[in-house]
Amino acid sequence: MSSETTIVSPVSYVQDQQLALIGLNSVPVNALSKAVRVGVIESVNKALADQNVKAIVLHSHLPLFSAGADISEFSSTDLSPVLPEVLDLIEQSTKPVIAIVGGNAFGGGLELALSCHYRVTHAKNKVGLPEVHLGILPGAGGTQRLPRLADAITALDMIVTGAPTPVTKLNGVFDLIVDSAEELQVAAMEFANTVVEKQLPVKKVCDIKLEMNSDTQALFEQYAQGVAAKARGFFAPGQCVLAVQAAYTHDFKDGLKRESELFIECMDTPQARAQQHFFFAERAASHVQGIAKDVKTRDIKQVAVIGAGTMGGGIAMNFANVGIPVVMLELKQDALDKGLALIRRNYENSAKKGKLSTEQVEERMSLLTGTTNYDDLSNADLVIEAVFEKMSVKKEVFGMLDKVCKAGAILASNTSTLDLNEIASSVSRPQDVIGLHFFSPANVMKLLEIVRGEKTADDVIKTAMVLAKTIRKVGVLVGVCFGFVGNRMIEPYGRESNRLMLEGASPEQVDRVIGEFGFPMGPFTMGDMAGLDIGFFVRESRRELIAHDPSYCIVADKLVAQGRVGLKAGKGAYLYEAGSRKPIPDPEVIEIAKQEAKRLGIKQREISDQEILERCIFPLINEGADILKEGIAAKSSDIDVIYVYGYGFPVYRGGPMQYADELGLAYIRDRMNFYKESLGDYGQHWFTPSTLLDELAESGKTFSSVKK
Ligand code: NAD
């Protein structure tokens, strides 16, 4: 067996008779850091120099083969040896190199395996090239080697979508796929010994020749068109297509050069910076400052949801989906029956689409029980209230919960706007009260705003943050204020879009501009889908705060007064044909805006796309600045996570605060001041830059530099 053991940390080197075993051993995910790259180079060189070694086996000591590049090195300048050098050394090795891909190989990890001469794995494994999610493309030969082993379409799909792909779908990439992980080690060693004994050739992927013919040419053209439509706004997917195409039009060496050029073009873009920012932002959201590490979470084994309406049903599904039983409470049996029937319909629709089996539907439904009796909540570890958005109703419910819930139960509210501290004041245990603000549809949307009240206990916050992960959401901790982070910032966006209509823009112009910016839909389409009555009721609850602006959402108010409450009424800011969700522009709405503008003495004019964009987005950012200043969000990246996951802010802009940092805060401040001056009283009311924006702009700093 092994004659010599040397650990070149974090890479191990063991000689096993005629095989040199090089083991990746860099916790937690075998990121290909400088130390790993150096370790692999030293180990390969050692094996090459040893006459007794006939073949090299590259494997992992961890469950993962490798998660790829060490992205904490992205901003480093000390990168030598770079990964392509390592891969070139392996590929050019005169002794066969066999990769045992025992677990996931992603990004540079898969590129490493592709540079080897043979690859073995097991059937349950998945591999992928996810660089596109960071706004870049695989830059260590992945775009050149993968199509040489798999076919063009497989390589394109993997590289353009970045999706993890089952190895069984990758014909040609692996030389041996055993059934299970348990068999792999023995089978792989047998395979490696066979390579030696039969003197199998050093199979270099770079030697495989690809040629472009009329079929592949057509395929690339068609694929590029599809990408332009599907990945609208994103830069990297198109670059990925060009890189794979280069594998067919260039020899390997020139193909690598082309890949590198395309990679650099991606790297040096606001999009790549935005997507990499977002990658870290999402991970940073779960790190809450100020809560001691040893704080224990509370067990959540039984959940109760109060209110089986739009939100209650969706919220309950999240828990049933992960096997946690839920009791749903309504005041009346028929409301309860309706709520449960809707959940069943949702699950059955998923089953029809093949996403769930009928057994899974029944399994999940069996976890959901209904009651009209508060006594049935005595076992709940967590109760989430989702009743009408009215303080008196919420207080009544919390009063009941205080009576029936066991000690230590977490009492949560899904309120969108109400003061959580006031809700908490209605119970004898305010430390157990927290806001869990789900977004609609609650079973689909990834965001969970976790609202920390003045008295919320640390272990309740920690439990909520962990719970978000359990139900596959991204939890972001926020403080108490009207609308919390997301809805507070959307308010000026909605206000401006409405005001622009009064000033002469049409709903379709505003929606087009916002759509081109990258939101999945503009504010008028969104308003119609949500129901214009929702915004109306919110305005009704705070009329005194907006009374100084008679133009405030006045067209929306008029539409609601005429029963034009949106899609559900067949008309709102747009018209809808029966059964269709397609917005149809309505001259009547333009006429209402014209009449209201006349009444209010607002002169209508042609409005540029730039003005529309700036007036919708910059006040939203300005509100974000206030939120940051007040500490309602702990860091600007938390706001970005909320906006990308809760409101469809384009991820390739990184979120509103990253977008502002990229544009430059002085520019945003100056444009705010421009509108403040040019829009008369209206501008004076609404366009004063936040003091934080002013300070940061003055000192040339960014929002991301603000740490609480
Ligand atoms: P909804 O009207 O669809 O559902 C409310 C349900 O609560 C109804 O079924 C009603 O019968 C029930 N209910 C009312 N009073 C009750 C009581 N005292 N005890 C038990 N059940 C009672 O409303 P919704 O849209 O699901 O909103 C619920 C909460 O979620 C509100 O606080 C709302 O602000 C918040 N929210 C809504 C959305 C959204 O997009 N709809 C998004 C986030 C948060």
Boltz pocket constraint, residues with backbone or C-beta under 6 A from the ligand:
constraints:
  - pocket:
      binder: B
      contacts: [[A, 306], [A, 307], [A, 308], [A, 309], [A, 310], [A, 311], [A, 312], [A, 329], [A, 330], [A, 331], [A, 335], [A, 385], [A, 386], [A, 387], [A, 388], [A, 389], [A, 390], [A, 393], [A, 396], [A, 397], [A, 414], [A, 415], [A, 416], [A, 417], [A, 437], [A, 438], [A, 439], [A, 440]]
      max_distance: 6.0
